[in-house]
Amino acid sequence: MKLKHLTFSLIFLFFANQLLAQNNDDFKRLQLRLRADSLVLDAYNGDGVFIARQKSSQKWAMFQGVSDRKLDRFTPFAYDSLGFFDKHPHFTIVKKNNKYGVILSPWRNDGKAIESIACTFDKLAIVEDEGWGGSQNMLAAQKDGKWGYIHEETGATLIPFVFKTKAELPSPNRNFYKDPTETFSVEMMRLFNRPDTITKLNLAYQNLAFVPKQIKKCTNLTFLNLEGNKLTQLPEEVGELHNLKTLYLGFNHDLFTGYEKQKNLDVLQKLSNLEYLSIGNIKKTDNKRTSAMYSCNIDIPADFQISQKLKGLSIGCAFYTEEVPAFIYQLNHLEELIIHNALPNNPINFNFDQFKSKSTIQILSLGKVSSLENFNQNIHHYQNLKELSLFLLKPKGKLDGLKKLKKLEDLYIKIDEKISEGSKYYKVITIADYSMHTYRSDKPITEEQLLKTIAEYNMHLQEK
């Protein structure tokens, strides 16, 4: 048995040496033919691609075909350095006259290696990010001392050249390819010009797919509006804005539903001085652009905690259960609470007795509410309530306690009811509409109006 193994090893070594000798002979002939002083074979792919350095000019070129009988030239002898199409098979970075450019793979361009980006950049680098969604790779470029992202096939600016270092660039995101941004808005550019002087920053509805890490230098920022963008993550630097009091994040579809949702929630927990927060299908910006409603489900962990200084909270998402997240009940100083869900099959069960902001709440809007069973017993504690909106799905319990709300100025109550048993369509039954846009009064709602509302609600229950 040992003799057989020894014989096989000797035969293998013999043929391996013959192959190496053959390759060495081919390389020598190629060097003479190309008048090159150096040849380097692409050992990663093993497809016969190699680069050669011309002896006279000391410039590199790329070829395929180790045998001198068939030789394909991919590039001319024109480059100071030249890489293979190995780890990133559709392009490679090249250098010429101390400037950098890009050559596209010949296998993507009918056998021709095209210089898609001329050698005009100070530096080029492939930035990689291994995330939940798989590897994200983008081409970073430096020009005039500033970094940005460019498209490897066209050279188009994807993220403008405003970052001082490569480390400050946002993590790679394929959304950058969908909406190339040649220049940032005037408001965004403020981040890169005396950021420490900024107290308010409005970046709403600008198709942003990221928040620049430069924002951490906005140490005096108190107001940040990121509504209506395409954000999937909040950088940790947002959590370092210790003076931030207002944060609007509504209509960023994947911010709390995608792979980065837990990290984004962690960022919110670090904002110790936050007073106003909006997320989900909530529009705080007076903007002419309409935002289409979208399905938004948010899973908030039971141990989630947020600033106890919070005065206003708006959530436009459905929860995975009917129970309202525990942290909301623990807030002591809320003046405004809005929980809206457009989906009728995801109601919420709000426990009016557990809510610790009974004495401070002034605006309360809840929908879709599944039950009012503990409403009457506890609503008298809400003595500072001025605006109340209830969107009911399965009304249970009574509303008699409404007459105890002496400061109520705005009241809106409606019921979403199925057209028929088994139907997927709903009709809206308005019980009360003393809301500011129709009622037009800054005076408290009268006792007569409250009694009328209670009577109409009770009548609807009796009909059922």
C-alpha positions as CSV (number, residue, x, y, z in Angstrom):
1,M,0.0,0.0,0.0
2,K,2.8,2.4,0.9
3,L,4.6,1.6,-2.4
4,K,1.4,2.5,-4.3
5,H,1.1,5.8,-2.5
6,L,4.8,6.6,-3.2
7,T,4.4,5.7,-6.9
8,F,1.4,8.0,-7.2
9,S,3.2,10.9,-5.4
10,L,6.2,10.6,-7.7
11,I,4.0,10.6,-10.8
12,F,2.1,13.6,-9.5
13,L,5.3,15.6,-8.8
14,F,6.6,14.7,-12.3
15,F,3.6,16.1,-14.1
16,A,3.4,19.1,-11.8
17,N,7.0,19.9,-12.6
18,Q,6.4,19.5,-16.3
19,L,3.4,21.9,-16.1
20,L,5.4,24.5,-14.2
21,A,8.3,24.1,-16.6
22,Q,5.8,24.5,-19.5
23,N,4.4,27.7,-17.8
24,N,7.8,29.1,-17.2
25,D,8.7,28.5,-20.9
26,D,5.4,30.2,-22.0
27,F,6.1,33.1,-19.7
28,K,9.6,33.6,-21.0
29,R,8.3,33.6,-24.6
30,L,5.6,36.1,-23.6
31,Q,8.1,38.3,-21.9
32,L,10.2,38.4,-25.1
33,R,7.1,38.9,-27.3
34,L,5.7,41.7,-25.1
35,R,9.1,43.2,-24.3
36,A,8.2,43.0,-20.7
37,D,10.4,42.7,-17.6
38,S,7.6,41.4,-15.3
39,L,4.6,39.2,-15.7
40,V,2.1,38.4,-12.9
41,L,-0.6,35.7,-13.3
42,D,-4.1,36.0,-11.8
43,A,-3.9,33.0,-9.5
44,Y,-7.3,33.7,-7.9
45,N,-9.4,33.0,-10.9
46,G,-7.2,30.7,-12.8
47,D,-8.5,31.9,-16.2
48,G,-5.2,32.7,-17.8
49,V,-5.4,36.5,-17.1
50,F,-2.1,38.2,-16.4
51,I,-0.6,41.7,-16.3
52,A,2.7,42.6,-17.8
53,R,5.0,45.6,-17.3
54,Q,6.7,47.0,-20.4
55,K,10.4,47.2,-20.0
56,S,10.9,50.6,-21.8
57,S,7.9,52.5,-20.4
58,Q,7.5,50.7,-17.1
59,K,3.7,50.8,-17.7
60,W,1.4,47.9,-17.1
61,A,-1.2,46.2,-19.4
62,M,-3.6,43.2,-19.0
63,F,-3.8,40.1,-21.2
64,Q,-5.4,36.7,-21.3
65,G,-3.9,33.5,-22.7
66,V,-0.7,32.2,-21.2
67,S,0.2,30.4,-24.5
68,D,1.7,32.8,-27.0
69,R,-0.4,31.1,-29.8
70,K,-3.6,33.0,-28.6
71,L,-3.2,36.2,-26.7
72,D,-6.1,38.7,-26.0
73,R,-5.0,42.2,-25.0
74,F,-7.5,43.8,-22.5
75,T,-5.7,47.1,-22.0
76,P,-2.7,48.9,-23.5
77,F,0.6,49.5,-21.7
78,A,-0.7,52.7,-20.0
79,Y,-1.0,52.2,-16.3
80,D,1.4,52.7,-13.3
81,S,-0.6,50.0,-11.5
82,L,-3.3,47.6,-12.4
83,G,-5.4,45.1,-10.4
84,F,-7.2,41.9,-11.4
85,F,-11.0,41.3,-11.6
86,D,-10.9,38.9,-8.6
87,K,-12.8,40.0,-5.5
88,H,-14.9,42.5,-7.4
89,P,-15.3,40.8,-10.8
90,H,-16.9,43.7,-12.7
91,F,-14.3,46.4,-12.3
92,T,-10.8,47.1,-11.0
93,I,-9.0,50.2,-9.9
94,V,-6.1,51.5,-12.1
95,K,-3.4,54.2,-11.6
96,K,-2.0,56.6,-14.2
97,N,0.2,59.7,-13.6
98,N,-0.6,59.5,-9.9
99,K,-4.3,59.6,-10.5
100,Y,-6.8,56.8,-10.2
101,G,-9.6,55.5,-12.4
102,V,-11.6,52.4,-13.2
103,I,-11.6,49.7,-15.8
104,L,-14.7,47.5,-16.3
105,S,-14.4,43.8,-16.7
106,P,-14.3,42.5,-20.3
107,W,-16.8,39.8,-19.4
108,R,-19.3,42.5,-18.8
109,N,-18.6,44.4,-22.0
110,D,-18.4,41.9,-24.9
111,G,-14.8,41.0,-24.3
112,K,-13.5,44.6,-24.0
113,A,-12.1,46.1,-20.9
114,I,-13.4,49.7,-20.9
115,E,-11.9,52.5,-19.0
116,S,-15.2,53.7,-17.6
117,I,-13.7,56.3,-15.3
118,A,-10.6,58.3,-16.4
119,C,-7.7,58.5,-14.1
120,T,-8.6,61.9,-12.6
121,F,-9.2,61.1,-8.9
122,D,-6.7,61.5,-6.1
123,K,-7.7,58.2,-4.5
124,L,-10.2,55.4,-5.1
125,A,-11.2,52.7,-2.6
126,I,-13.8,50.0,-2.3
127,V,-15.8,50.4,0.8
128,E,-17.4,47.2,2.1
129,D,-20.1,46.6,4.7
130,E,-21.3,43.2,5.8
131,G,-24.8,43.7,7.1
132,W,-28.0,41.7,7.5
133,G,-28.8,42.2,3.8
134,G,-25.5,40.7,2.7
135,S,-22.4,42.4,1.5
136,Q,-22.7,46.0,0.3
137,N,-19.8,47.3,-1.8
138,M,-19.4,50.8,-3.2
139,L,-16.6,52.8,-4.8
140,A,-15.4,55.8,-2.7
141,A,-13.4,58.5,-4.4
142,Q,-11.3,61.4,-3.2
143,K,-11.2,64.7,-5.1
144,D,-9.7,68.0,-4.0
145,G,-9.2,66.6,-0.5
146,K,-12.8,65.5,0.0
147,W,-14.4,62.1,-0.2
148,G,-17.7,60.9,-1.8
149,Y,-19.2,57.9,-3.6
150,I,-19.2,57.5,-7.4
151,H,-20.8,55.0,-9.8
152,E,-18.2,52.5,-11.0
153,E,-19.7,52.3,-14.5
154,T,-20.4,56.0,-15.2
155,G,-18.4,58.0,-12.7
156,A,-21.6,59.8,-11.7
157,T,-21.6,61.2,-8.2
158,L,-23.8,59.2,-5.9
159,I,-22.9,60.9,-2.6
160,P,-21.2,64.3,-3.0
161,F,-17.6,65.2,-2.1
162,V,-18.1,66.8,1.3
163,F,-16.5,64.3,3.7
164,K,-13.0,65.1,5.0
165,T,-12.0,61.4,5.5
166,K,-13.1,58.1,4.1
167,A,-14.2,57.0,7.6
168,E,-16.8,59.8,7.7
169,L,-18.6,58.3,4.6
170,P,-22.0,56.6,5.3
171,S,-22.1,52.8,5.2
172,P,-22.7,51.5,1.6
173,N,-26.3,51.4,0.6
174,R,-27.7,50.3,-2.8
175,N,-30.4,53.0,-2.5
176,F,-27.6,55.5,-3.4
177,Y,-27.7,54.1,-6.9
178,K,-31.5,54.7,-7.2
179,D,-31.4,58.5,-6.5
180,P,-27.9,59.9,-7.2
181,T,-27.3,63.1,-5.4
182,E,-25.0,65.5,-7.2
183,T,-25.3,68.1,-4.5
184,F,-26.8,68.3,-1.1
185,S,-29.4,70.8,-0.2
186,V,-28.4,74.1,1.4
187,E,-29.7,72.8,4.7
188,M,-27.6,69.6,4.4
189,M,-24.5,71.6,3.6
190,R,-24.8,73.4,6.9
191,L,-23.6,70.2,8.5
192,F,-20.2,70.8,6.9
193,N,-19.9,74.5,7.7
194,R,-19.7,75.4,11.4
195,P,-21.9,72.5,12.6
196,D,-21.5,73.6,16.2
197,T,-23.6,76.7,15.5
198,I,-26.6,74.8,14.3
199,T,-29.6,74.5,16.7
200,K,-32.3,73.5,14.2
201,L,-31.9,71.2,11.1
202,N,-34.7,70.4,8.7
203,L,-33.8,67.6,6.3
204,A,-37.4,66.5,5.6
205,Y,-38.5,65.1,2.2
206,Q,-35.0,65.1,0.5
207,N,-34.9,61.4,-0.5
208,L,-32.0,60.9,1.9
209,A,-30.9,57.3,2.4
210,F,-28.5,58.1,5.2
211,V,-27.7,60.6,7.9
212,P,-24.1,61.9,7.6
213,K,-21.9,61.0,10.6
214,Q,-20.9,64.6,10.6
215,I,-24.1,65.3,12.5
216,K,-22.3,64.4,15.8
217,K,-20.5,67.7,15.5
218,C,-23.9,69.5,15.9
219,T,-23.4,69.6,19.6
220,N,-26.0,72.4,20.1
221,L,-28.7,70.8,17.9
222,T,-32.2,70.8,19.6
223,F,-34.5,70.2,16.6
224,L,-33.9,67.6,13.9
225,N,-36.5,66.8,11.2
226,L,-35.8,63.7,9.1
227,E,-39.3,63.0,8.0
228,G,-40.2,61.7,4.5
229,N,-36.9,60.2,3.5
230,K,-35.6,56.7,2.7
231,L,-33.7,56.0,5.9
232,T,-33.1,52.5,7.0
233,Q,-30.7,53.2,9.9
234,L,-29.9,56.0,12.4
235,P,-26.2,56.3,12.9
236,E,-24.9,56.0,16.4
237,E,-23.8,59.6,16.2
238,V,-27.5,60.7,16.4
239,G,-27.5,59.2,19.9
240,E,-24.7,61.5,20.9
241,L,-26.9,64.6,20.4
242,H,-27.4,65.2,24.0
243,N,-29.2,68.5,23.6
244,L,-31.7,67.2,21.1
245,K,-35.3,67.8,22.2
246,T,-37.3,67.3,19.0
247,L,-36.9,64.4,16.5
248,Y,-39.3,63.7,13.6
249,L,-38.8,60.4,11.8
250,G,-42.2,59.8,10.2
251,F,-42.5,58.3,6.7
252,N,-39.2,56.5,6.7
253,H,-40.7,53.2,5.6
254,D,-37.9,50.8,6.8
255,L,-36.5,52.6,9.8
256,F,-38.2,50.4,12.4
257,T,-39.3,47.5,10.3
258,G,-36.0,46.5,8.6
259,Y,-32.9,44.7,9.7
260,E,-31.6,47.7,11.6
261,K,-34.7,48.3,13.7
262,Q,-33.1,47.2,17.0
263,K,-30.1,49.4,16.5
264,N,-32.3,52.3,15.7
265,L,-34.3,51.8,18.8
266,D,-31.1,51.7,20.8
267,V,-30.2,55.1,19.4
268,L,-33.5,56.6,20.6
269,Q,-32.8,55.3,24.1
270,K,-29.6,57.3,24.3
271,L,-31.4,60.7,23.7
272,S,-31.8,61.6,27.4
273,N,-33.2,65.1,26.8
274,L,-35.7,64.2,24.1
275,E,-39.1,65.9,24.5
276,Y,-40.9,65.3,21.2
277,L,-40.7,62.2,19.0
278,S,-42.6,61.0,15.9
279,I,-42.2,57.7,14.0
280,G,-44.2,55.8,11.4
281,N,-47.2,57.1,9.4
282,I,-47.1,60.5,11.1
283,K,-46.7,63.7,9.2
284,K,-45.4,66.7,11.2
285,T,-44.0,68.7,8.4
286,D,-46.2,71.3,6.5
287,N,-45.1,69.9,3.1
288,K,-47.1,70.0,-0.2
289,R,-45.8,66.5,-1.0
290,T,-48.2,63.9,0.0
291,S,-46.9,60.7,1.6
292,A,-48.8,57.5,0.7
293,M,-49.8,55.4,3.7
294,Y,-47.8,52.2,4.0
295,S,-48.0,49.1,6.2
296,C,-45.9,49.8,9.3
297,N,-45.5,47.3,12.1
298,I,-43.2,48.0,14.9
299,D,-42.0,45.5,17.6
300,I,-40.9,47.4,20.7
301,P,-39.2,45.2,23.3
302,A,-40.7,45.1,26.8
303,D,-37.6,46.6,28.3
304,F,-37.4,49.6,26.0
305,Q,-37.0,52.9,27.8
306,I,-36.9,56.4,26.5
307,S,-36.4,59.9,28.0
308,Q,-38.7,60.6,30.9
309,K,-38.7,64.2,29.7
310,L,-40.8,63.3,26.8
311,K,-43.8,65.6,26.3
312,G,-45.0,64.6,22.9
313,L,-45.1,61.1,21.3
314,S,-46.6,60.2,17.9
315,I,-46.5,56.7,16.6
316,G,-48.1,55.8,13.3
317,C,-47.5,52.1,13.3
318,A,-49.3,48.9,14.2
319,F,-48.0,46.8,17.1
320,Y,-47.6,43.1,16.9
321,T,-50.2,42.6,19.7
322,E,-53.1,44.7,20.8
323,E,-51.2,45.8,23.9
324,V,-49.6,49.2,23.9
325,P,-45.9,49.1,24.6
326,A,-45.2,49.3,28.3
327,F,-42.8,52.3,28.1
328,I,-45.7,54.6,27.0
329,Y,-47.6,54.0,30.3
330,Q,-44.5,54.8,32.3
331,L,-44.0,58.3,30.9
332,N,-44.9,60.9,33.5
333,H,-44.9,64.2,31.7
334,L,-46.6,63.5,28.3
335,E,-48.8,66.4,27.1
336,E,-49.5,64.9,23.6
337,L,-49.9,61.2,22.7
338,I,-50.9,60.1,19.2
339,I,-51.1,56.4,18.3
340,H,-52.5,55.9,14.9
341,N,-52.8,52.7,12.9
342,A,-54.5,52.7,9.5
343,L,-55.0,49.0,9.4
344,P,-58.4,47.9,10.9
345,N,-57.2,44.4,11.6
346,N,-54.6,45.6,14.1
347,P,-56.5,47.4,16.9
348,I,-54.9,48.5,20.2
349,N,-56.1,48.1,23.7
350,F,-55.3,51.2,25.7
351,N,-55.4,50.9,29.5
352,F,-56.6,54.3,30.7
353,D,-55.9,53.3,34.3
354,Q,-52.2,52.4,33.8
355,F,-51.3,55.7,32.0
356,K,-49.1,57.8,34.3
357,S,-49.5,61.0,32.4
358,K,-53.2,61.4,33.3
359,S,-52.7,64.8,34.9
360,T,-50.5,66.3,32.2
361,I,-51.9,65.0,29.0
362,Q,-53.7,67.7,26.9
363,I,-53.9,66.0,23.5
364,L,-54.9,62.3,23.2
365,S,-55.6,60.6,19.9
366,L,-56.0,56.8,19.7
367,G,-56.9,54.5,16.8
368,K,-57.9,51.9,16.2
369,V,-59.1,51.2,19.7
370,S,-60.6,47.8,20.4
371,S,-62.3,48.5,23.7
372,L,-63.4,51.4,26.1
373,E,-64.1,49.1,29.0
374,N,-61.9,51.0,31.5
375,F,-62.6,54.5,30.0
376,N,-65.4,55.6,32.3
377,Q,-63.7,54.6,35.5
378,N,-60.5,56.6,34.7
379,I,-61.2,59.5,32.4
380,H,-62.1,61.9,35.2
381,H,-58.3,61.8,36.1
382,Y,-57.6,63.5,32.7
383,Q,-58.6,66.9,33.9
384,N,-56.2,68.9,31.6
385,L,-57.4,67.1,28.4
386,K,-58.2,69.6,25.6
387,E,-58.3,67.4,22.5
388,L,-59.6,63.9,22.4
389,S,-59.8,61.7,19.2
390,L,-61.0,58.1,19.4
391,F,-61.1,55.8,16.4
392,L,-63.1,52.8,17.5
393,L,-63.1,49.4,15.9
394,K,-65.0,47.2,18.4
395,P,-66.6,49.6,20.8
396,K,-67.2,48.1,24.2
397,G,-68.0,50.1,27.3
398,K,-69.5,53.5,27.7
399,L,-68.5,57.1,27.2
400,D,-70.5,58.7,30.0
401,G,-67.3,59.9,31.6
402,L,-66.9,62.5,28.9
403,K,-69.1,65.0,30.8
404,K,-66.4,65.2,33.5
405,L,-63.9,66.7,31.0
406,K,-64.3,70.4,31.7
407,K,-61.5,71.7,29.5
408,L,-62.3,69.7,26.4
409,E,-62.1,72.0,23.3
410,D,-61.7,69.4,20.5
411,L,-63.6,66.1,20.3
412,Y,-63.7,63.6,17.4
413,I,-65.1,60.1,17.7
414,K,-65.8,57.7,14.9
415,I,-66.4,54.0,14.5
416,D,-65.1,51.8,11.7
417,E,-67.7,49.2,11.1
418,K,-67.8,46.4,8.5
419,I,-70.4,46.9,5.8
420,S,-71.7,43.3,6.4
421,E,-70.6,40.2,8.2
422,G,-67.7,38.6,6.4
423,S,-67.0,41.7,4.3
424,K,-63.5,43.2,4.1
425,Y,-64.8,46.7,3.6
426,Y,-65.6,49.2,6.3
427,K,-67.9,52.2,6.7
428,V,-67.2,55.1,8.9
429,I,-69.8,56.2,11.5
430,T,-69.1,59.6,13.0
431,I,-70.4,60.0,16.5
432,A,-68.9,63.4,17.3
433,D,-67.0,65.9,15.3
434,Y,-66.2,69.0,17.4
435,S,-62.7,69.1,15.9
436,M,-61.0,72.5,15.4
437,H,-61.2,72.3,11.6
438,T,-65.0,72.2,11.6
439,Y,-66.0,73.5,15.1
440,R,-63.9,76.6,14.9
441,S,-63.9,77.5,18.6
442,D,-61.3,77.9,21.3
443,K,-64.0,77.6,24.0
444,P,-64.6,74.4,25.9
445,I,-67.2,72.0,24.4
446,T,-70.5,72.5,26.2
447,E,-72.1,70.0,28.5
448,E,-75.1,69.8,26.0
449,Q,-72.7,68.8,23.2
450,L,-71.1,66.2,25.4
451,L,-74.4,64.7,26.4
452,K,-75.5,64.6,22.7
453,T,-72.3,62.7,21.9
454,I,-72.9,60.2,24.8
455,A,-76.5,59.7,23.7
456,E,-75.5,59.0,20.0
457,Y,-72.8,56.5,21.1
458,N,-75.2,54.7,23.5
459,M,-77.8,54.6,20.7
460,H,-75.3,53.0,18.4
461,L,-74.5,50.3,21.0
462,Q,-78.2,49.5,21.5
463,E,-78.6,49.0,17.8
464,K,-75.8,46.5,17.9
